[in-house]
Amino acid sequence: MAGVAGPMLRRNVFEGIRFLLGLAVGGVIAGVILAVPVYFAGTLLQQALPEWLRLVLLAAVGAWLGVSDLRDRTPHIWRQVPQRLVRVLPGGTLGVVWGIDLGLLFTTQKTVSLIWLALAGVLLVDAGSAPLVLICVVLVASLLVSLWSLTRYADLPEKRSRTWVVRARRVSGVTILAVALSLVAAVVQT
């Protein structure tokens, strides 16, 4: 997104801002749409499984995600938001369409697994937080894209951009493994 928003902001500030606002609005719409099935699935899981087992499952998912990020194998499908839309949609509309696509989480590539850990946490620990967590994830992602778009790094060549992705995945992997270990410690202490 920063690779589109950065040049758009330089070419036409108003259009770039509309794109970034549309991205946030579309993400919130998608977060609300996704929150409904996540809430119901999480409620069923929380009723069916004891808390200690759900925490163990979350720790296992966290360990898998952390190792995946450290191995530079973040789980995602190999699809991106449609680039052709850049040429046919105005900034605000493009932002909303891409925001919905990104906000649905399962339809595009992911840089790190922190989003997946948050989703697993909602499903296994607190289904009632689904709307808040999913909307916050989208808004934080939109904020990060917006801030990144304003930097000189937004237009990095693919090779240099790849370096940043690997670094982000390493930080994410270590963070997720720390969360997984803390979950194991919490289960052992109970």
NORDABEL-V554583 format. One record per pair of residues at least 24 apart in sequence whose ideal C-beta (glycine too) atoms are under 10 Angstrom apart, sorted by the first residue. I is the first residue (numbers start at 1). J is the second residue. D is the distance in Angstrom with one decimal. If there is no record, write none. Layout:
{{I:J:D} {I:J:D}}
This chain:
{{1:81:8.1} {1:95:8.8} {1:98:6.9} {1:99:9.1} {1:102:7.5} {1:141:8.7} {1:142:8.5} {1:144:9.4} {1:145:4.4} {1:146:8.8} {1:148:8.2} {1:149:7.3} {1:154:9.3} {2:144:8.7} {2:145:5.5} {2:146:8.5} {2:147:8.8} {2:148:4.3} {2:149:4.5} {2:150:8.9} {2:151:8.1} {2:153:7.9} {2:154:4.2} {2:155:8.3} {2:156:9.1} {2:161:9.3} {3:83:9.8} {3:145:9.9} {3:148:9.5} {3:149:8.6} {3:154:6.4} {3:155:6.5} {3:156:8.4} {3:158:9.7} {3:161:8.1} {4:81:9.1} {4:83:8.4} {4:85:9.8} {4:86:6.0} {4:91:9.4} {4:94:8.0} {4:95:9.4} {4:98:8.2} {4:145:9.4} {4:149:8.3} {4:154:9.1} {5:91:8.9} {5:94:10.0} {5:95:8.5} {5:98:10.0} {5:145:6.5} {5:146:7.1} {5:148:8.3} {5:149:3.7} {5:150:8.6} {5:154:7.1} {6:145:9.8} {6:148:7.9} {6:149:4.6} {6:150:7.6} {6:151:7.9} {6:152:8.8} {6:153:8.7} {6:154:3.1} {6:155:5.5} {6:156:9.8} {7:86:9.7} {7:149:9.0} {7:154:7.8} {7:155:6.7} {8:86:8.6} {8:91:6.2} {8:94:8.8} {8:95:9.6} {8:149:8.1} {9:91:9.7} {9:146:9.3} {9:149:6.0} {9:150:7.1} {9:154:8.5} {10:149:9.6} {10:154:9.2} {10:155:9.0} {11:91:10.0} {12:91:7.6} {14:91:8.0} {14:92:9.7} {15:90:7.1} {15:91:3.9} {15:92:8.0} {15:94:9.2} {15:95:9.8} {16:91:6.5} {16:95:9.5} {16:146:9.5} {16:149:7.4} {16:150:9.5} {17:91:7.9} {17:92:9.0} {17:95:9.5} {17:146:9.0} {18:90:7.4} {18:91:4.2} {18:92:3.8} {18:93:8.6} {18:94:8.7} {18:95:6.6} {18:96:9.6} {19:86:9.6} {19:89:9.5} {19:90:8.7} {19:91:3.8} {19:92:6.7} {19:93:9.0} {19:94:5.8} {19:95:4.2} {19:96:9.3} {19:98:8.3} {19:99:9.5} {19:145:9.9} {19:146:9.6} {19:149:9.0} {20:91:8.5} {20:92:9.5} {20:95:6.4} {20:99:9.5} {20:142:7.1} {20:143:9.3} {20:145:7.2} {20:146:4.8} {20:147:9.9} {20:149:6.9} {20:150:9.6} {21:91:8.9} {21:92:6.8} {21:95:6.5} {21:96:8.9} {21:99:9.3} {21:142:8.8} {21:146:9.0} {22:89:9.4} {22:90:9.1} {22:91:6.8} {22:92:4.4} {22:93:6.6} {22:94:6.6} {22:95:2.3} {22:96:4.2} {22:97:7.9} {22:98:7.8} {22:99:6.2} {22:100:9.7} {22:142:9.7} {23:91:9.7} {23:92:9.5} {23:94:8.5} {23:95:4.1} {23:96:7.6} {23:97:9.4} {23:98:6.0} {23:99:4.3} {23:100:9.5} {23:102:7.5} {23:103:9.0} {23:138:9.0} {23:141:8.8} {23:142:5.2} {23:145:6.6} {23:146:7.9} {23:149:9.9} {24:95:7.7} {24:96:9.2} {24:99:6.5} {24:103:9.5} {24:138:7.4} {24:139:6.3} {24:141:9.1} {24:142:4.1} {24:143:7.9} {24:145:9.1} {24:146:8.0} {25:92:8.5} {25:95:7.2} {25:96:5.6} {25:99:6.2} {25:100:9.0} {25:103:9.8} {25:138:9.9} {25:142:9.0} {26:92:9.8} {26:93:9.4} {26:94:9.3} {26:95:6.2} {26:96:4.0} {26:97:6.4} {26:98:6.4} {26:99:2.2} {26:100:4.2} {26:101:7.6} {26:102:7.6} {26:103:6.3} {26:104:9.8} {26:138:8.6} {26:142:8.9} {27:95:9.2} {27:96:9.1} {27:98:8.9} {27:99:4.2} {27:100:7.4} {27:101:9.4} {27:102:6.2} {27:103:3.9} {27:104:9.3} {27:134:9.2} {27:135:7.9} {27:137:8.5} {27:138:3.4} {27:139:6.9} {27:140:9.8} {27:141:6.9} {27:142:5.5} {27:145:9.7} {28:96:10.0} {28:99:7.7} {28:100:9.4} {28:103:7.3} {28:134:9.2} {28:135:5.6} {28:138:6.1} {28:139:7.0} {28:142:8.7} {29:96:7.6} {29:99:7.2} {29:100:5.6} {29:103:6.9} {29:104:9.6} {29:135:9.7} {29:138:9.1} {30:96:9.9} {30:99:6.7} {30:100:4.6} {30:101:7.6} {30:102:7.2} {30:103:2.6} {30:104:4.8} {30:105:7.9} {30:107:9.1} {30:134:8.3} {30:135:9.3} {30:138:6.7} {31:99:9.5} {31:100:9.6} {31:103:5.3} {31:104:8.9} {31:105:9.0} {31:130:9.0} {31:131:7.2} {31:132:9.3} {31:133:8.7} {31:134:4.0} {31:135:4.1} {31:136:8.3} {31:137:7.1} {31:138:4.6} {31:139:8.2} {32:103:8.9} {32:130:9.7} {32:131:6.5} {32:134:7.8} {32:135:6.9} {32:138:9.5} {33:100:8.0} {33:103:7.9} {33:104:7.1} {33:134:9.2} {34:103:7.0} {34:104:6.0} {34:105:6.4} {34:106:8.5} {34:119:8.7} {34:130:8.0} {34:131:9.3} {34:134:5.5} {34:135:9.5} {34:137:9.7} {34:138:9.1} {35:122:8.6} {35:127:9.6} {35:129:9.3} {35:130:4.3} {35:131:4.2} {35:132:8.5} {35:133:8.2} {35:134:4.9} {35:135:7.4} {36:130:8.0} {36:131:8.5} {36:134:10.0} {37:130:8.9} {38:105:9.6} {38:119:6.9} {38:122:5.9} {38:123:6.3} {38:127:7.2} {38:129:9.7} {38:130:4.5} {38:131:8.8} {38:133:8.7} {38:134:6.8} {39:122:8.2} {39:123:9.3} {39:127:5.2} {39:128:7.2} {39:129:9.0} {39:130:4.3} {39:131:7.3} {39:134:9.4} {40:127:7.8} {40:130:9.0} {41:122:9.5} {41:123:6.1} {41:127:7.6} {41:130:9.1} {42:119:9.5} {42:120:9.8} {42:121:9.5} {42:122:5.8} {42:123:4.4} {42:124:7.2} {42:125:8.2} {42:126:7.6} {42:127:2.8} {42:128:8.1} {42:129:8.9} {42:130:6.3} {43:123:9.5} {43:127:4.6} {43:128:8.0} {43:130:9.2} {44:123:9.5} {44:127:8.4} {45:123:5.9} {45:124:6.1} {45:125:9.5} {45:127:7.5} {46:123:8.5} {46:124:7.5} {46:125:7.7} {46:126:8.1} {46:127:5.8} {46:128:9.2} {47:127:9.4} {49:124:7.9} {51:124:9.3} {51:125:8.2} {51:186:10.0} {51:187:9.0} {51:190:8.4} {52:186:9.1} {52:187:5.4} {52:188:9.8} {52:190:6.4} {53:124:9.1} {53:187:9.0} {54:120:9.8} {54:121:9.7} {54:123:8.7} {54:124:4.3} {54:125:6.3} {54:183:9.8} {54:187:9.7} {55:121:10.0} {55:124:7.5} {55:125:7.4} {55:183:5.3} {55:184:8.3} {55:186:6.3} {55:187:5.0} {55:190:8.5} {56:124:9.5} {56:183:7.7} {56:184:7.7} {56:187:5.8} {57:120:8.1} {57:123:9.3} {57:124:5.8} {57:125:9.9} {57:183:9.5} {58:117:8.2} {58:120:5.8} {58:121:6.1} {58:123:8.6} {58:124:4.7} {58:125:6.5} {58:179:8.6} {58:180:7.9} {58:183:5.7} {58:184:9.9} {58:187:9.6} {59:124:9.8} {59:177:10.0} {59:179:8.2} {59:180:4.7} {59:181:7.8} {59:182:8.5} {59:183:3.9} {59:184:4.9} {59:185:9.3} {59:186:8.7} {59:187:7.1} {60:120:9.6} {60:180:7.7} {60:183:9.1} {60:184:9.3} {61:113:9.4} {61:116:7.7} {61:117:7.1} {61:119:9.5} {61:120:4.6} {61:121:8.9} {61:123:9.3} {61:124:7.9} {61:176:9.3} {61:180:8.1} {61:183:9.6} {62:113:8.8} {62:116:9.3} {62:117:5.7} {62:120:7.4} {62:121:8.7} {62:175:9.7} {62:176:5.3} {62:177:7.1} {62:178:9.1} {62:179:5.4} {62:180:3.4} {62:181:8.6} {62:182:9.2} {62:183:6.6} {62:184:9.2} {63:176:8.1} {63:177:6.6} {63:179:9.6} {63:180:4.6} {63:181:8.5} {63:183:9.3} {63:184:8.7} {64:113:8.8} {64:116:9.4} {64:117:10.0} {64:120:9.8} {64:176:9.2} {64:180:8.7} {65:112:9.0} {65:113:3.9} {65:114:8.3} {65:115:9.7} {65:116:5.5} {65:117:5.6} {65:120:7.9} {65:172:8.4} {65:173:7.9} {65:176:5.2} {65:177:8.8} {65:179:9.4} {65:180:8.2} {66:113:7.3} {66:114:10.0} {66:117:8.4} {66:172:7.8} {66:173:4.7} {66:174:7.2} {66:175:7.7} {66:176:3.6} {66:177:3.7} {66:178:8.2} {66:179:7.9} {66:180:6.1} {66:181:9.3} {67:113:9.6} {67:173:6.9} {67:176:8.7} {67:177:7.4} {67:180:9.5} {68:112:9.7} {68:113:6.0} {68:116:8.9} {68:169:8.6} {68:172:9.5} {68:173:7.4} {68:176:8.8} {69:110:9.8} {69:111:9.3} {69:112:5.8} {69:113:5.0} {69:114:8.5} {69:116:9.6} {69:117:9.8} {69:166:9.8} {69:168:8.6} {69:169:4.4} {69:170:7.2} {69:171:8.5} {69:172:4.6} {69:173:3.4} {69:174:8.4} {69:175:8.8} {69:176:6.5} {69:177:8.8} {70:113:9.9} {70:169:7.1} {70:170:6.3} {70:171:9.9} {70:172:8.6} {70:173:3.6} {70:174:7.3} {70:176:8.9} {70:177:7.7} {71:169:8.6} {71:173:8.0} {72:162:9.7} {72:165:8.2} {72:166:6.0} {72:169:5.7} {72:170:8.5} {72:173:9.0} {73:113:9.5} {73:169:8.7} {73:173:9.9} {74:109:8.3} {74:110:5.5} {74:111:6.7} {74:112:5.9} {74:113:5.3} {74:114:9.6} {74:115:9.6} {74:116:8.3} {74:165:8.8} {74:168:9.4} {74:169:6.0} {74:172:7.8} {74:173:8.8} {75:110:7.3} {75:113:6.6} {75:116:6.5} {76:105:9.3} {76:106:8.6} {76:107:9.6} {76:108:7.3} {76:109:4.7} {76:110:4.1} {76:111:8.6} {76:112:9.9} {76:113:8.9} {76:115:9.5} {76:116:8.8} {77:106:7.3} {77:107:7.3} {77:108:7.4} {77:109:7.1} {77:110:9.0} {78:108:9.6} {78:109:6.8} {79:106:9.8} {79:107:6.5} {79:108:5.8} {79:109:6.8} {80:107:9.5} {80:108:5.8} {80:109:5.8} {81:107:8.3} {81:108:5.9} {81:109:9.3} {95:142:9.0} {98:145:9.9} {99:138:7.5} {99:141:9.4} {99:142:7.1} {99:145:9.8} {100:138:9.9} {102:138:7.6} {102:141:7.2} {102:142:8.6} {102:145:9.0} {103:134:7.9} {103:135:8.8} {103:137:8.5} {103:138:4.8} {103:139:9.8} {103:141:8.3} {103:142:8.9} {104:138:9.8} {105:134:8.1} {105:137:8.2} {105:138:8.9} {105:141:10.0} {110:169:10.0} {110:172:10.0} {111:141:9.6} {111:164:9.0} {111:165:5.8} {111:168:5.8} {111:169:7.1} {111:172:8.1} {112:165:8.6} {112:168:5.5} {112:169:5.6} {112:170:9.5} {112:171:7.9} {112:172:3.6} {112:173:8.0} {112:175:8.9} {112:176:8.5} {113:169:8.1} {113:172:6.0} {113:173:7.6} {113:175:9.6} {113:176:6.1} {114:140:9.7} {114:141:9.9} {114:168:9.4} {114:171:9.5} {114:172:5.4} {114:173:9.8} {114:175:7.1} {114:176:6.8} {114:179:9.4} {115:140:9.8} {115:141:7.8} {115:172:9.6} {116:176:8.9} {117:172:8.8} {117:175:8.8} {117:176:5.5} {117:179:6.7} {117:180:8.7} {121:179:8.7} {121:183:9.4} {124:183:9.9} {125:183:9.4}}
